[in-house]
Amino acid sequence: MSSYTCISADSRVVEPGDLWVERIDPAYRDRAPRAVKEDGNDVFKGEGVDYLGVSGVSAAGKQAGQIRPQGTYAEDVYPGAYDPDERLKDQDKDGVQAEVVYPSVAMRMYAIADAGFQAACFRAYNDWMSDFCGAHPDRLKGLALSSVEDVEGAVAELHRSKKIGLSGVVVGLYPDDDSMQYDNPTLDPFWSTASDSEMPVSIHILTNKAKLSARTPVMRSTEVVWAQKTLAAMIFGGVFQRFPQLRVVSAENDAGWAPYLMERMDYVFSRGLPASPFSISGGTETPSDFFRRNVYATFMRDRSGVLAREQIGVERLMWASDFPHFDSTWPHSQEMIDNYLFKDVPEADKRRILADNAVELYGFK
């Protein structure tokens, strides 16, 4: 049994303001996203993209009235958001032994229209993330960023990301083109590579191409619809039948919705309409079987997901703190875990969701 008892399967960094200026391919340096001083604030700027304020993505443990619209690194960002040594102190304060690390600023880079520029931004981020997590690989597992619009390039970057020590890859939450879902056979080389290299693929909230709107904070509770659409397309499109070892993580989309989706997919599939465009064929597996075998879900405070663990599969649920974002349960995660989230839950199930699943999926040792 692993020595880990509490791992956050979805935590964040707040990327340094000069990350892309320092690390991007020189051909794109003049266009590199960067933090600039604007009315005394550190504001991220980049062509065609609405970036989140650095204060808002480092607001764990703060009340809404304490969060400035923009803010500065010096006054508003936890040092552990970008310094791996300081990060361990934040983990210890929250009773968390390790984390799987996602981006903050770079989430919105999935909205970059220029594919070559986007790929360069992702490569620069992946290099930085490798260094960040490489400082403490037993406590930090970083994920690469990738776009599948250029399949050959995405495959190459996946191989490179594995080589530099990253532990998985993030793709956009939902394809920009409804006619080009993730079950399209042209993407099979990417899924095959992810499967063969044991790199879990994450679809994370706020990584679709749509620009942010004034209603985005309110509408985030409905973003799970995009995850459902993506997962259903992959299941019905036969992706998991073609690549049975592929693992896909629905990140920060919670999990309480999963039993209904599984039940509904099974019913639709059982109807077997002749004109249905289902690529699943042969065998006895149902859509819910593929979900239980191939899909993981992370959540922070979703007790409904915990209560539905037998329907979803206790082996497919992973808890997350979301540090240092405003939604985070830090620094009171253990209190929330014991008194609310896992109240009256058997210890074996609790340990599996809090640690063992992440240990197995991401290779914590």
C-alpha positions, 0 to 999 in steps of 0.5 A: 500500500502506498504511503500517500493518504491525501493527494490533490488530483487537480491543483494549479500554478500561477505562471510567472509573468515572464514565462513565455518571454523567456522560454518561447521559440525566438520566432514568437518572442515579440508576440509572447503573452506576458504580464505588464504593469497597468494602473499598478497591477500585473496584467497578462496580455496576449493577442486575441485572448482574455486572461484571468487576473493574477489576484483571482487565480490566487485567492484560496482561503480569501473572502470575495471582498479581499480579492482585487480585480487584477492585483500584483504578484508581490501582494496577491499571489501566493509564492507557492503558486510559482515557487516549488519549494514554497509550494511544499509549505502550502501542501503541509499547511493543508494536510496534502502530501502531493498534487497533480498540477494544472495551469491557470493563465495558460488555460485560456491559451486554448482560445489562441487562433494561430495554431503555430503560435499556440503550439509554441506557447504550449511548448514553453509552458511544458518546459517550465512545468517540467522544471517546476515539478522536477524540483520535487517529483515525489510531491508534484506531477505536472501535465503537458498542454497540447492541441490536437488540431495538428495531430502530428505535432501533438504526437511529437509534443506528447513524446517530448513531454513524457521524456522531460518528466511530465505525467499526462496531457491536457487537451481542450475541453470541447473541440471548436468544430462540432463536426470534428469531435474527438472520436474522429479517426484522424485523431487516433494517432494521438490517442494511440500515443497517449495510451501506449505511453501511459499518459492520461489525457485531461479535459479541464474546465475553461480550456475550450476556445470560447472567449470568457464573458461577463457571465462566465463565473455564474455559468461555470456550474453548467460547463460540465455539459461540454465534458459530457458531450466530449465523453459521450462522443468518445464513448459512442465513437468507439475511441475506448474500444479502439484504445482500451488502455486510454485513460481520460480525466474529466477535471474540475467538472465534478462527478455527481452527474455521471450516473445519470449520463451513464444510465442515459447512454446505456438506454440510448445504446440499447435502442439500437436504431439502424440509423444511429451513428454509433461506432461501438460494435461487437462485444458486450460492453455498454457505454457505462462499461467504457465510462467505468473503465476509461474515465476518471473524474476529479472534484472538490466538494461534490458529496453527491459524487462520493455518494454515487461512487458505486455507480461511477466506480470508486476506482475512478474518482479523485479528490482535488483541492484546486489550490490556489484558486478561489474555489479551493478548499485550502487551507481547510481541506482536512476539516471539509474532508472529515466533517462533510465530504467523506462523513460515514464513508468507509475508510477503504473507499475514502483512501482510494478516492483521496490518494490511491487512484492518483497514485496509480494513475500518475505514478506517485512513488 
